[in-house]
Amino acid sequence: MSLMRDEILDTPEAAARCLAQAAAFDDVAARLRALDPSLLVVCARGSSSHAGTFLRYVLARDCGMVAGAAMPSIASVYAKRQRLGGALFLVISQSGRSPDLIRQTEEARAAGAFCLGLLNDTAAPLAAACDAVIDICAGPERSVAATKTVIATIVAGLALAAAWNGNGAVRSALPRLPGRLAQSAALDWSPLVSELRRVHTLFALGRGPGLGIAKEAALKLAETAGIAAIAHSAAEFSHGPMALAGPEFPVLAFIQDDAARPGTEQLVAELAERGVPVFAAAALPPPAAVQRLPTLPPDHPDTDLLTQLLPFYLAAEAAARARGYDPDHPPGLAKVTRTI
């Protein structure tokens, strides 16, 4: 029905291809253990930046680093070099061709950072600016809306983190992930599709790594379905934005079964009690009055989020077509964005 749908359904195989590179993950992990960075800077744009948000939480949580997002314009527009000696500079890109990402990576490397690229095209110019590159192995992605490359990027980051810090729980969950992603494609998210057909605005919420998933969901609805979706941390939502939530401004929450779950569940319950339409992708049943979107049984909180993202992508693609949009060709957008 669309290239976007075809590529979503290719995601389980892309994840399996990515995970087959055990030697590559072990090699980079050994270099990172020797470096022992205390600072992580993630450089990315668009959907890649949402994968970066997910990985910032994972690496800060599991490796104890201070983690932040790069500001590529500091190098590409303002021509200033930052003090990044000894830092891990993680650059993420599907195309590897955006001038601002290349310039920022070159400047970070010159400043003494270890520059690691998570790329879908290891022959792209950005690869030459890096000290090391990991191929996310997603394969060609022709739809403008990135889907399988986002999940493959997160899979690569999780595999690298597990090889680096020895997290056995993640490491044991990853081989199960391709099969679980395939299973998640059969989940029925049609209630969300029905809601997306009628609304023009939506809040997407998540916390911890789930914030990256919420940001990605909001972007996909904006670019493919013409819905003005806004992503927030579930913790920040109470600091003002929730005042807008209501019958015409529903909430979509991604809830993983980790330490962030109780607070997020409490928030969505309060919203539902106020009459706000709330849809929750939750590893465990959410509170009453919240519309639960079906998910797979819990396995690992980080990988569970990816099995929530895939059926969301399918719902977004279906909603776009139902609203009269071509999800493969969003107005004014191109597959490779060359920001300066």
Order of alpha helices (4+ residues) and beta strands (2+ residues): alpha-alpha-alpha-beta-alpha-beta-alpha-beta-alpha-beta-alpha-beta-alpha-alpha-alpha-alpha-beta-alpha-beta-alpha-beta-alpha-beta-beta-alpha
